[in-house]
Amino acid sequence: MSRHQLSNFIGGKFVDPINSAYLDSCNPATGQVFAKVPRSGKEDVDDAVSCALKAFPSWSEQPTQFRSKVMLKIADILESRLDEFAKLESQDQGKPITVAKAIDIPRAIYNFRFFATYILHMVEEQRTLDGPIRALSYVQHMPVGVAGLISPWNLPLYLLTWKIAPAIAFGNTCVAKPSELTSLTAYKLCGVFNEAGLPPGVVNIVFGLGPDAGEALVCHPEVPLISFTGSTLVGNRIAELTAPMCKKLSLELGGKNAGIVYEDVDLDECVDACIRSSFSNQGEICLCTSRLYIHHSIYNDFLNRFVTAARNFRVGDPSDPNVNMGALVSAQHYEKVLKKANGVRYGLCATLWTKDVNRALTISRKLRVGTVWTNCWLVRDLHMPFGGMKMSGVGRESGADSKHFFTEAKTVCLRIK
């Protein structure tokens, strides 16, 4: 197996970590080390933020058409290398290559295309005030500055690009820290940025551990915005660290999501979808169903069908196109999943299965979660808000809502005579 030695991406260049320290990255399916990942520290983060600050004035003042053109070029290059990136993500994260080709890489491509075109059609609010003094008030959305973006290991390229794309679309620059467990596709993406003509310093990627590189990024005084996807424990830590600095935060945290199945469903369709929502990507999606509540009148029939379908999963080498269940991302995560009981402090999403429209509307309103899928799962419209309630996080990052997070709204009041 070939080994990769990764570098940080700072100011448009690949640079080694200042401390010359590296972490071993293992292929989850084999346990073999296949990459050396920089164990970056505060000095590396400081350099990356400095480059992002330098690039911000020029990038933020570029016409939206220019930013859009560069982002569309990034998407085109990614699409031309879909197979290559899918293979790398399968090796990096342990998911079947078929899943990476069908979901992860296409969604990363779509993230860039969605926000590249969204910014061309934004409409700002305005009102004319009639009275003793006539005035025109309007809202301007201005880029915030340097965005700190921390992404998880379960959907490495998909969720990283979901943060980078809106951040740079609205004129921010950024410093990203991917998970140290899954860094390879992020590293390869850096070369795509250069090839697409993204100006140096607009996107910087620093690899390393959360307590080292992650906290340095979160606490940096010149980073006013933090977007984090990961565990509730780390999210709480970020909220605690940033509270004195009044930073803008988006925290997408853990989810222990319920599926509710009523007696009037099409069982074949429902069981198929519940299987996918429970086991897709080895169950390593924050939106996966981890608890099912089945109406008593169909419980036994549902259970038999569900168990039969689950037994049909083929577990094996993620590079095998016939395999649909790969390896968990690490030995530590394997131990966590195997004995740990699930809590219900979370409110990320839920699935609801019924043909009764009144019931669907009533129950959806009562569920304290950020997304309710009715008779489907993982159907996403990026124009709609996305995020969690309770301990599943704060903030919304999709479409128009990303405009409000990755920009600062300024009201201008102009007197009219």
C-alpha positions as CSV (number, residue, x, y, z in Angstrom):
1,M,0.0,0.0,0.0
2,S,1.3,3.4,-1.0
3,R,1.8,5.9,1.8
4,H,1.0,9.6,1.7
5,Q,2.7,12.3,3.7
6,L,0.4,15.2,3.9
7,S,1.3,18.9,4.3
8,N,-0.7,21.9,5.5
9,F,-2.1,24.2,2.8
10,I,-1.4,27.8,3.8
11,G,-1.4,30.8,1.5
12,G,-1.8,28.6,-1.6
13,K,1.3,26.5,-0.8
14,F,1.9,23.1,0.7
15,V,4.0,23.5,3.8
16,D,5.2,21.1,6.5
17,P,4.2,21.6,10.1
18,I,6.5,23.9,12.0
19,N,7.1,21.4,14.7
20,S,7.8,18.6,12.1
21,A,5.4,16.3,14.0
22,Y,3.1,13.9,12.3
23,L,0.2,11.6,13.2
24,D,-0.4,8.1,11.8
25,S,-3.6,7.7,9.8
26,C,-4.8,4.1,9.4
27,N,-7.0,2.5,6.8
28,P,-10.0,1.5,8.9
29,A,-10.6,-1.7,6.9
30,T,-7.0,-3.0,7.4
31,G,-5.6,-1.2,10.4
32,Q,-2.5,-0.4,8.3
33,V,-0.9,3.1,8.4
34,F,-1.4,4.6,4.9
35,A,-0.7,8.3,5.6
36,K,1.3,10.7,7.8
37,V,-0.8,13.7,8.9
38,P,0.7,16.9,10.2
39,R,0.2,17.4,13.9
40,S,0.0,21.1,13.6
41,G,0.1,23.6,16.5
42,K,-0.7,27.2,17.3
43,E,2.2,28.5,15.1
44,D,0.8,26.8,12.0
45,V,-2.7,28.1,12.8
46,D,-1.3,31.6,13.3
47,D,0.4,31.5,9.9
48,A,-2.8,30.3,8.2
49,V,-4.9,33.0,9.8
50,S,-2.3,35.6,8.8
51,C,-2.6,34.5,5.2
52,A,-6.4,34.4,5.4
53,L,-6.4,38.0,6.8
54,K,-4.1,39.2,4.0
55,A,-6.4,37.6,1.3
56,F,-9.6,38.9,2.8
57,P,-9.8,42.5,1.5
58,S,-9.2,41.5,-2.1
59,W,-11.5,38.4,-2.1
60,S,-14.3,40.2,-0.3
61,E,-14.4,43.0,-2.8
62,Q,-14.4,40.7,-5.9
63,P,-17.7,40.8,-7.9
64,T,-20.0,37.8,-7.1
65,Q,-19.6,36.8,-10.7
66,F,-15.9,36.2,-10.2
67,R,-16.3,34.2,-7.0
68,S,-19.0,32.2,-8.7
69,K,-16.8,31.4,-11.7
70,V,-14.0,30.1,-9.5
71,M,-16.3,28.0,-7.4
72,L,-17.9,26.5,-10.5
73,K,-14.4,25.6,-11.8
74,I,-13.7,23.8,-8.5
75,A,-16.9,21.8,-9.0
76,D,-16.0,20.9,-12.6
77,I,-12.6,19.6,-11.6
78,L,-14.0,17.6,-8.7
79,E,-16.6,16.1,-11.0
80,S,-13.9,15.1,-13.6
81,R,-12.0,13.2,-10.8
82,L,-15.0,11.7,-9.0
83,D,-13.7,8.2,-9.2
84,E,-10.3,9.2,-7.8
85,F,-11.8,11.1,-4.9
86,A,-14.3,8.3,-4.1
87,K,-11.4,5.8,-3.9
88,L,-9.4,8.1,-1.6
89,E,-12.4,8.6,0.7
90,S,-13.2,4.9,0.8
91,Q,-9.6,4.3,1.9
92,D,-9.6,7.2,4.3
93,Q,-12.9,6.6,6.1
94,G,-13.7,3.0,5.6
95,K,-17.0,3.5,3.7
96,P,-17.8,1.4,0.6
97,I,-16.5,3.0,-2.6
98,T,-20.0,2.7,-4.0
99,V,-21.3,5.0,-1.2
100,A,-18.5,7.5,-1.8
101,K,-19.3,7.6,-5.5
102,A,-23.0,7.9,-5.1
103,I,-23.3,10.3,-2.1
104,D,-20.2,11.9,-0.7
105,I,-18.3,13.2,-3.8
106,P,-21.5,14.2,-5.7
107,R,-22.7,16.2,-2.7
108,A,-19.4,17.9,-2.4
109,I,-19.6,18.9,-6.0
110,Y,-23.2,20.1,-5.5
111,N,-22.2,22.2,-2.5
112,F,-19.9,24.3,-4.6
113,R,-22.4,24.6,-7.5
114,F,-25.3,25.5,-5.2
115,F,-23.6,28.4,-3.5
116,A,-21.8,29.5,-6.6
117,T,-25.1,30.1,-8.3
118,Y,-27.0,31.2,-5.1
119,I,-24.9,34.3,-4.7
120,L,-25.9,35.5,-8.2
121,H,-29.5,35.7,-7.3
122,M,-29.6,37.1,-3.7
123,V,-32.2,39.8,-3.0
124,E,-31.7,42.3,-0.1
125,E,-34.5,43.7,2.0
126,Q,-35.6,47.3,1.7
127,R,-38.4,49.5,2.9
128,T,-39.5,53.1,2.3
129,L,-40.7,54.9,5.5
130,D,-43.4,57.5,4.9
131,G,-43.9,60.2,7.5
132,P,-42.6,63.6,8.5
133,I,-39.2,62.4,7.4
134,R,-39.1,60.1,4.4
135,A,-36.3,57.6,4.4
136,L,-35.2,54.5,2.5
137,S,-33.9,51.7,4.7
138,Y,-32.1,48.7,3.2
139,V,-30.0,45.8,4.5
140,Q,-26.5,45.0,3.3
141,H,-24.9,41.6,4.0
142,M,-21.2,42.0,4.4
143,P,-18.6,39.2,4.8
144,V,-17.5,38.6,8.4
145,G,-13.8,38.0,7.9
146,V,-11.8,34.8,8.5
147,A,-14.0,31.8,9.2
148,G,-12.8,28.9,11.3
149,L,-14.2,25.7,10.0
150,I,-13.9,22.4,11.8
151,S,-15.3,19.3,10.1
152,P,-15.8,15.7,11.3
153,W,-14.7,12.3,10.1
154,N,-17.9,10.6,9.0
155,L,-18.5,12.5,5.7
156,P,-15.0,14.0,5.2
157,L,-15.3,15.9,1.9
158,Y,-19.0,16.4,1.9
159,L,-19.2,18.3,5.2
160,L,-15.9,20.1,4.7
161,T,-17.1,21.6,1.4
162,W,-20.5,22.4,3.0
163,K,-18.6,24.8,5.2
164,I,-16.0,26.1,2.7
165,A,-18.4,26.7,-0.1
166,P,-20.8,29.2,1.6
167,A,-17.9,30.8,3.5
168,I,-16.0,31.8,0.4
169,A,-19.1,32.4,-1.7
170,F,-20.2,35.3,0.6
171,G,-16.7,36.8,0.5
172,N,-15.0,35.4,3.6
173,T,-11.7,33.7,3.7
174,C,-11.2,30.7,5.9
175,V,-9.0,28.4,7.9
176,A,-10.3,24.8,8.0
177,K,-9.3,21.9,10.2
178,P,-10.6,18.5,9.1
179,S,-10.6,15.5,11.4
180,E,-7.2,14.0,11.9
181,L,-8.8,10.6,11.2
182,T,-9.9,11.5,7.7
183,S,-7.6,14.1,6.1
184,L,-6.7,12.7,2.7
185,T,-9.5,14.0,0.6
186,A,-9.2,17.4,2.2
187,Y,-5.5,17.4,1.3
188,K,-6.2,16.4,-2.3
189,L,-8.9,19.2,-2.5
190,C,-6.2,21.8,-1.9
191,G,-4.6,21.0,-5.3
192,V,-8.0,21.5,-6.9
193,F,-8.2,25.0,-5.4
194,N,-4.9,26.0,-7.0
195,E,-5.9,24.4,-10.3
196,A,-9.2,26.3,-10.4
197,G,-7.5,29.6,-9.8
198,L,-8.6,30.3,-6.2
199,P,-6.4,33.2,-5.0
200,P,-3.8,32.2,-2.4
201,G,-5.0,32.5,1.2
202,V,-8.7,32.4,0.5
203,V,-8.8,28.8,1.8
204,N,-6.2,27.5,4.2
205,I,-6.3,23.9,5.6
206,V,-4.4,23.0,8.8
207,F,-4.3,19.4,9.9
208,G,-4.0,18.1,13.4
209,L,-5.6,17.3,16.7
210,G,-8.5,19.2,18.3
211,P,-6.7,20.2,21.5
212,D,-3.8,21.6,19.5
213,A,-4.8,23.0,16.1
214,G,-8.5,23.1,16.8
215,E,-8.4,25.1,20.0
216,A,-5.8,27.5,18.6
217,L,-8.2,28.2,15.7
218,V,-11.2,28.6,18.0
219,C,-9.4,30.9,20.3
220,H,-7.6,33.0,17.7
221,P,-8.6,36.7,18.2
222,E,-8.7,37.4,14.4
223,V,-11.2,34.6,13.7
224,P,-14.7,36.0,14.5
225,L,-16.7,33.0,13.2
226,I,-16.6,29.3,14.1
227,S,-18.5,26.6,12.3
228,F,-18.2,23.2,14.0
229,T,-19.7,19.8,13.3
230,G,-18.9,17.1,15.8
231,S,-19.6,15.8,19.3
232,T,-21.7,17.6,21.9
233,L,-18.8,17.5,24.3
234,V,-16.5,19.4,22.0
235,G,-19.3,21.7,21.0
236,N,-19.8,22.6,24.7
237,R,-16.0,23.3,25.0
238,I,-16.1,25.6,21.9
239,A,-19.1,27.5,23.3
240,E,-17.2,27.9,26.6
241,L,-14.0,29.1,25.0
242,T,-15.6,31.6,22.6
243,A,-18.2,33.1,25.0
244,P,-15.9,35.9,26.3
245,M,-15.1,36.9,22.6
246,C,-18.8,37.0,21.4
247,K,-17.9,35.0,18.3
248,K,-20.5,33.8,15.8
249,L,-21.1,30.1,16.3
250,S,-22.7,27.3,14.4
251,L,-22.6,24.0,16.2
252,E,-24.0,20.9,14.6
253,L,-23.6,18.3,17.4
254,G,-24.7,14.8,18.2
255,G,-28.0,13.1,17.2
256,K,-29.8,10.1,18.5
257,N,-32.7,10.2,16.0
258,A,-36.0,8.5,16.3
259,G,-38.1,6.8,13.6
260,I,-41.9,6.7,14.2
261,V,-43.8,4.2,12.2
262,Y,-47.7,4.1,12.2
263,E,-49.9,1.2,11.2
264,D,-51.0,2.7,7.8
265,V,-47.6,2.6,6.0
266,D,-46.5,0.7,3.0
267,L,-44.3,-1.7,4.8
268,D,-42.0,-2.6,1.9
269,E,-41.2,1.0,1.3
270,C,-40.9,1.9,5.0
271,V,-38.6,-1.0,5.9
272,D,-36.3,-0.3,2.9
273,A,-36.0,3.4,4.0
274,C,-35.6,2.5,7.7
275,I,-32.8,0.1,6.8
276,R,-31.0,2.8,4.8
277,S,-31.5,5.4,7.5
278,S,-30.1,3.0,10.2
279,F,-27.1,1.5,8.4
280,S,-26.0,3.9,5.6
281,N,-22.3,4.7,5.9
282,Q,-22.0,2.0,8.7
283,G,-24.5,4.1,10.6
284,E,-21.9,6.9,10.8
285,I,-24.1,9.7,9.7
286,C,-25.4,12.2,12.3
287,L,-28.8,11.9,10.7
288,C,-29.1,8.1,10.9
289,T,-31.9,6.6,12.8
290,S,-30.9,5.0,16.1
291,R,-34.3,4.4,17.7
292,L,-37.4,3.0,16.1
293,Y,-40.9,3.2,17.6
294,I,-43.3,0.8,15.7
295,H,-47.1,0.7,16.1
296,H,-48.0,-2.4,18.0
297,S,-50.3,-3.8,15.3
298,I,-47.5,-4.1,12.7
299,Y,-44.6,-4.6,15.1
300,N,-43.9,-8.3,14.5
301,D,-44.3,-8.0,10.7
302,F,-42.0,-4.9,10.6
303,L,-39.4,-6.6,12.9
304,N,-39.2,-9.7,10.7
305,R,-38.8,-7.7,7.5
306,F,-36.3,-5.4,9.1
307,V,-34.1,-8.2,10.5
308,T,-34.2,-10.1,7.1
309,A,-33.1,-6.9,5.3
310,A,-30.4,-6.2,7.7
311,R,-28.9,-9.7,7.3
312,N,-28.6,-9.0,3.5
313,F,-25.9,-6.4,4.1
314,R,-22.6,-7.6,2.7
315,V,-19.7,-6.5,5.0
316,G,-16.2,-6.5,3.6
317,D,-13.4,-4.7,1.8
318,P,-14.7,-1.1,1.1
319,S,-13.0,-1.1,-2.3
320,D,-15.2,-4.1,-3.4
321,P,-18.1,-2.6,-5.5
322,N,-20.3,-5.5,-4.2
323,V,-19.8,-4.5,-0.6
324,N,-22.4,-2.2,1.0
325,M,-21.2,-2.1,4.6
326,G,-17.6,-1.0,5.3
327,A,-15.5,-0.6,8.4
328,L,-16.0,1.7,11.3
329,V,-13.6,4.7,11.2
330,S,-11.4,3.6,14.1
331,A,-10.9,1.1,16.9
332,Q,-11.9,3.7,19.5
333,H,-15.2,4.4,17.7
334,Y,-15.8,0.6,17.5
335,E,-15.5,0.3,21.3
336,K,-17.8,3.3,21.8
337,V,-20.5,1.9,19.5
338,L,-20.3,-1.7,20.9
339,K,-21.3,-1.0,24.6
340,K,-22.6,2.6,25.0
341,A,-26.3,3.3,25.7
342,N,-28.1,6.1,23.7
343,G,-29.5,9.1,25.5
344,V,-32.3,11.3,24.3
345,R,-30.9,14.8,25.1
346,Y,-30.6,15.4,21.3
347,G,-32.9,16.9,18.8
348,L,-31.3,16.7,15.3
349,C,-33.8,14.9,13.2
350,A,-36.6,12.3,13.1
351,T,-38.4,10.2,10.6
352,L,-42.2,9.8,10.6
353,W,-44.1,7.2,8.6
354,T,-47.8,7.6,8.0
355,K,-50.4,8.1,5.2
356,D,-52.5,10.3,7.5
357,V,-51.7,14.0,6.6
358,N,-53.3,15.4,9.8
359,R,-51.3,13.0,11.9
360,A,-48.1,13.9,10.0
361,L,-48.7,17.6,10.6
362,T,-49.7,17.2,14.2
363,I,-46.8,14.9,15.2
364,S,-44.2,16.9,13.2
365,R,-45.1,20.0,15.2
366,K,-44.7,18.2,18.5
367,L,-41.3,16.7,17.7
368,R,-38.4,18.8,19.2
369,V,-36.0,18.3,16.4
370,G,-34.4,20.4,13.6
371,T,-35.7,18.3,10.7
372,V,-38.6,15.9,10.4
373,W,-38.7,13.6,7.3
374,T,-42.1,12.3,6.6
375,N,-42.3,9.0,4.5
376,C,-38.7,9.6,3.4
377,W,-35.2,10.1,4.7
378,L,-32.2,12.3,3.9
379,V,-34.0,14.3,1.2
380,R,-32.3,17.7,1.3
381,D,-33.2,21.1,-0.1
382,L,-30.3,23.4,0.6
383,H,-32.6,26.4,0.5
384,M,-34.2,25.1,3.8
385,P,-32.8,25.6,7.3
386,F,-30.7,22.8,8.7
387,G,-29.5,22.3,12.2
388,G,-30.4,20.8,15.6
389,M,-32.3,21.6,18.8
390,K,-31.5,20.9,22.4
391,M,-28.1,19.3,22.7
392,S,-27.8,18.7,19.0
393,G,-26.5,22.2,18.4
394,V,-27.3,25.8,17.5
395,G,-27.3,27.7,14.2
396,R,-28.6,27.0,10.8
397,E,-26.4,26.5,7.7
398,S,-28.3,26.2,4.4
399,G,-29.1,28.5,1.6
400,A,-30.5,31.8,2.8
401,D,-29.6,30.9,6.4
402,S,-26.0,30.6,5.4
403,K,-26.2,34.1,4.2
404,H,-27.2,35.2,7.7
405,F,-24.4,33.2,9.3
406,F,-21.5,33.9,7.0
407,T,-22.3,37.6,6.7
408,E,-23.0,40.5,9.0
409,A,-26.2,42.4,8.3
410,K,-25.9,46.1,8.1
411,T,-29.0,48.4,8.0
412,V,-28.6,51.6,6.0
413,C,-31.2,54.4,6.5
414,L,-31.2,57.0,3.8
415,R,-33.3,60.1,4.1
416,I,-35.3,61.0,1.0
417,K,-36.2,64.6,0.1
